[in-house]
């Protein structure tokens, strides 16, 4: 559940803001105007959480002094050109692919400081995740994911450990066991709005170490991991065992058999079932 704390302005003000948005839309290359009934003033963005009761209790105890609001003329952020001031509310698949490539080039420039973020490993993780996600879509044609979602999740997967860049010791090979990197990764990728690539990236970063039995991270949040993170988690386990069995001609088959023994503790039956698509996985690894 995506939660935030916001104030809802009076209807008249919201309708006026909608009209102003319509006037500005002609100056933009793309984007859409928020309907007046959805206009709000965000006070705090909480992100993905199922702890609705806890949030409601905290809000019930909150108090603050009254304040007034007023609108002014539209403006630009200082130092920005008009075409760069608005964050688009949606991207085409081609634009999402270009954004993922841009972020990967940036990650490449920083990986030399983090041995755990090997680029070949990140690329392979994206390939494996895409294969598993497409297998899920094929098994659930009426389910929650589309082919585009599968592609976006595969694009986001290589950034699951990007939060390691915020950990203090670049030479510490135990950093993969530091849960802080999941929080840092989520904070880096989470944005207000609905850019699917970044939304998937943020939830994957936060939840990709969550196991089927509820162990792992995050430990202070109830419920199971989002589907995108479960797919990346499965791909990470597969990647781990492929490395463990490297040198064997049947490394993939050995990895799959080992992972079938993790059902109920590490993997769900649904995720383990996707490993039966061994021909597609084998092709993806070539």
N, C-alpha and C positions, 0 to 999 in steps of 0.2 A: 504494500500500500504506500503510495507516494503522498506524504503529508507536508503541509506547510501552514504557518500561522499568518493570517491576513486580515485586513480590514476591508469591508465592502463599502465604497462611497455611496452617497445618495443616488437614486436612479437618474435624476436630472444631470448630475455631473458625469455619470457613466455614459449617458447618451451623447453628451457634449464631447466627451473624449473619443467616442466612436466616430462622430462626425469629423473630428480633427484627423483621426487616423485615415479616414477615407480620402481626405484632402492630401495627406502625405503619401498615400499609396502610389499616386501617379509619379512620384519622384524616385521610386524604388524599382530595381530590376526584378525583384521577386518578393514574395511574402504575402501575408494576409492580415486583415484587420481583426482584432479580437472583438467578438460580439459584445455589445454593451453589458449583457447580463453576466459575462465572465470577467469583466474588468475588476481588478482588486489591487490592493497595496500590500505586497508581501512584507511581513515584519521579520519572519524567521523561516528559513527553508530547512526542513528536517530530513528530507530524503526518503529512501525506501525503508519502511519499518511497519511492523504489524502491532506495535505497542500502542494502539489507539487509546485504550483505557488509561495508560500511564500519561499520555499526552493530555487527555482531557482533565485528569486530576491536577497536573501541573498548571494548566491554564486556569483552572478554578481557583488556584492559590495566587495567581499573578495579579498584580495591581500596578497602576501607573497614573500619572497626572494627565488630565485632559490636554489636548493640543489641537490646533487648527490646521487645516490644509487649504491650499489655494493653487490654482493652475496658472502657468505662465506660458509664454510663447514657446513653440518647439525649438530645440537647439541641438547642437552637435557636441560630442565629447571633445575636449580640447586636443588638438594635434591630430585629429582623425579626418580623413576625407569623407564626404557624404556617403560614398558607396561602401564604406567599411563600418559605418556606425550601427547598423542594424544586424542583429543575429537572425538569420533566416529561420523560420519555424519548420521548414522541411527542406530536404535535399533530394535530388534525384539519385539513383544508384550510381551514375557516373560521377557525380559530385562527391558522394560518400566514398567511393573508391579513391578518388583523388585526395580527399581529406585523410584517409587511412595511409596512403602512400606518403603524404607529407609528414604525418606524425611518425611513421616508421623511419623516415630519413632523420628526423630529429632524435629518435631513440637510438639510431645507429651512431650518432655523434656522441652520445653519452654512455654507451655500453662499455667503453673501455674502462670506465670507473667502477663497473659492476660485473665481476666475473660470472655471476649467476644469470645475467641477462645476455647470454650468447645469442647472437643474431640468428644463426642457423637453427638453434633450438626454438626461438620465437617463431620463425617462419614455419617450421615443421608443426608447431602447435596450431598455427592457423589452418594449415592444410588438414590436419587430423580433425580439428573441431568442425570445419566446414563439411567434411565427409560424414561425420556423425550427425550433424544438424540436418543435412540433406536426407540421411537415412531416417531421421525422425519424421521429417515432413512426408516422406514416402509412406511411412507406416500410419501417419495420421493426416490424411489429406484434408480432413475437415477440422483439424486441430488448431492450436493457437499460433503456429508458425507457418509462414509462407516461404517460398523459395527465396524471396528477397531477405526475409528475416534470417534464414540460414546463412546467406552470404554475408550479411552484416555481422552476425555473431562470429563467423570465421574471421572477418576483418578485425573485430575488437579483441579476439582471443590473444594475439601476441602481446597485448599491453596489460595482461592480467597482473604482472608483477612489477609494473612501472613504479609503484610506490617504494620499491627498494632504493630508488634514486634519492629518497628523502631520509634514508637511514644513515647513521653517523659514520660507520666504518666500512669503507669500500673494500677492504681486504678480508672482512669477516665472512667466511663461506657459510656460516650458520644463519645468515640473514634470512634465508628462506623460511626458517623456523621462527621468525620474529613477526608476531601478528600485527605489529604496527604498520607493516607495508600494505596490508589490505585496506586499512583506514586511510592511509596517505594516498593510495591509488584512487580510492573512491572520491576523496576530496578533490583530487586533481581533475578527474574526468566528469564529475557531476556538474551539470549546468541547469539553470532554471529554463524551462522550455521543453521541447520534445524533439530533439535531434536523435533519432534512433541509434545511430552509430555510437554516440557518446553515452546515451542512456544504457545501452548494452555494455559498453566499456566500464561504466561506473558500477553497475550491479555485479558484473563479473569480477572486477577488482575486489569488491567487498566480500563476495560469497564463494570464491572458487576453491577455498579450503574447507568448505562445509561438507561433512560426510553424511551418508544416508541415515545413520543412527543419531544424528544431532551433534556428534562430537566435531571437533575442529573449530574453525572460526567462521563468523563471529559467535562468541559464546554468550553474549548478553542480549541476543535477539531470538525470539521464538519462531517456529515454523521452518519449513524446508527452503532450501535455496531456490532462487528463480531458475527457470528452465535453462536459460542461457549459461548461467554459472555451473549448473549440473553437467551440461555438455562439455564445457571447458575442463571441469574437474575430471571427467571421464577421460578426456583426451590427455590430460596431464598424467593420469595413472598409466595409460597406455604408453605414453612417451617414456615414462620411468622404466617400465618393464622391457620395452624395446631396447633401451640402453643396457639394462641388466643382462639381457639375453643376446646382446650383440655378438656376432661371430657364428651364431647358430643359423643354419639354413632355414629352419622353421621358427625363427625368433618371434614372428607375429603370432603364430599358432600357440607357442608357449606362453606368450604374454596374455592372450585371450583366455587360455585355460586357467592361468593364475588369477586373473581378474574375476572369473566366474566364481571363484572361492571367496570373493569379497562381498558378494551380494548380501544385503541386510546390514552390513557394518559400514563399509566404505561406499558401495554403490547400490543404487536401487535396481530392482529387476528390470525396469524400463531401460535404464542406461546400459546395463549389462547385455540386454537383448540387442542393442544396436551393434554390439561387437560381432554379432553373427554375420554382418555384412563384410566378411573378411576379404572377399574379392575386391570390393570397392576400396577398402582400406589398403590392401596390397597395391592396387593401382595408384592410390594417392601417394604412397611412399616411394614410388619409382621416380 
